[in-house]
């Protein structure tokens, strides 16, 4: 709390216009004047929120101390936000101001309080003695925190779980008793969930790869966890975004767009913030406090609240590709692409009439997530987390999900429901540091349609609250690139050739001329292949063929064509195929076109965002 205390001959004010956070006041409080007064200009801060009792007690003590020193005869409490850049929530500030007023009145002082949240005019005549102008900074107790935590974050830390493995026979085995010898990846996942830490003890391999391959890098001019994407990285990101959007369009979603910031004190949103385990960025605008969204939930909830929905419309699916979502992750957790403070999240919310329809949708979204994981070419584990009572009532449903992936899955059971959902699944990946991260996830929400008064009209014409599924079929787009790079780093450790899926490779084919005499032929070949939606470039640098091949290998180019006299004269091409450990083949151009076409079938295409000739490209590092 910041206090500016002015011993004055008088102070008078008039409240003119309400702001959106104004308190309701009687007419007599709209004007006020006191003489021989200690004017206490007050800014209540976020740091006061964790211990309001201490803030109020210490505030009263500071005011009374100055009052007695200057010999004032009255006290004017005047809210003044301009004293601090770190203001508390408006409703908390009003509560503190009222508590200060009551405390002073109860102690026998003559007190007036100017109203909170109004544009006001005021006149003041400050006295000229040495103690007439003083300031005080109130820092309540030693428990003051840099930021308060949502109830869900606190619950997440104290959550007590029981861990099991559901094996392929449908038997639930306590995790500590399960034989992990044939399932080392599942063991890494389980150990991370029960004993691991999110903090990065060392740099994960994908960070070096994303920099060396000129995909992504840290941005020193921004906050931690906000990255710069170079052309090749941006291409991969856009392809992933387009693919998940196409998958969901075929599934029957309606794509929408919503704001990235919301009123911290919106009655329904403020309650939801305490039910979601995330830390927020906050900003001030026109005396109002806003938070930057950490998902598309808020906009979609408010949109659904305003919609007219019939039972005939259900299941109803809204989808948004959120450029951007924001979470103020702890600095020790932010590392590379795994955990960011600014990220892209494909977010879908599905309304369902009842639990049976919700389970049917859950299954379909589970299958979509399986398809996604196959399309990005990584190994993944499966976790299902739920309320124990829900599992007991839906054992067959959980076993059905396990049969789709046909592998043991990690089961977490809670005795109590701390969050807004009763069940969720997660598809997870392990990295080279033996840490796990979630990509695809879906939750069955049993709270928020009631909280946000989202309704549909049933067959009898009655209003009912539906159930809602939260889904991100891909998970964070940024984290997908982390998963791909980490998986390829693990493959490389085993002596395998690291490579991106063909549809995500920035350059799918590189042409290498044996000499300058072959450049014109190479350019014609490039134009021919490019007409078939193949991303292709030409290494026209004045270096040896061996050095050019090594450069292409370092960039994980899937197909390398070397053109010399033989190829120019015959019309065939000599191709090094990375997926076949650099095996070299002589092919017809049509064969290569068909080979790539088969590899990328059903996936989106975007052109190469760089000059086709390497000599004309800048370096981004």
Secondary structure, 3 states (H helix, E strand, C coil): CEEEEEEEEEEEEEEEEECCCCCCCCHHHHEEEEEEEEEEEEECEHHHHHHHHHHHHHHHHHHHHHHHHHCCCEEEEEECHHHCCCECCHHHHHHHHHHHHHHHHHCCCCEEECCCCEEEEEEEEECCCCCCEEEEECCCCCCCCCCCCCHHHHHHHHCCEEEEEECCCCCEEEHHHCCCCCCHHHHHHHHHHHHCCCCCCCCCHHHHHHHHCCCEEECCCCCCCCEEECHHHHHHHHHHHHHHHHHHHHHCCEECCCCCEEECCCHHHHHHHCCCCCCCCEEEECCEEEEECCCCHHHHHHHHHHCCCEHHHCCEEEEEEEEEEECCCCHHHCECCCECCEEEEEEEEEEECCHHHHHHHHHHHHHHHHHHHHHHCCCCEEEEEEEHHHHHHCHHHHHHHHHHHCCCEEEEEECCCCCCEEEEEEEEEECCCCCEEEEEEEEEECCHHHHCCCCEECCCCCEECCEEEEEECCCEHHHHHHHHHHHHHHHHHCCCCCCCCHHHCCCCEEEEECCHHHHHHHHHHHHHHHCCCCCEEEECCCCCHHHHHHHHHHCCCCEEEEECHHHHHHCCEEEEEHHHCCEEEEECHHHHHHHHHHHHCCCCCCCCCCCCEHHHCCCCC
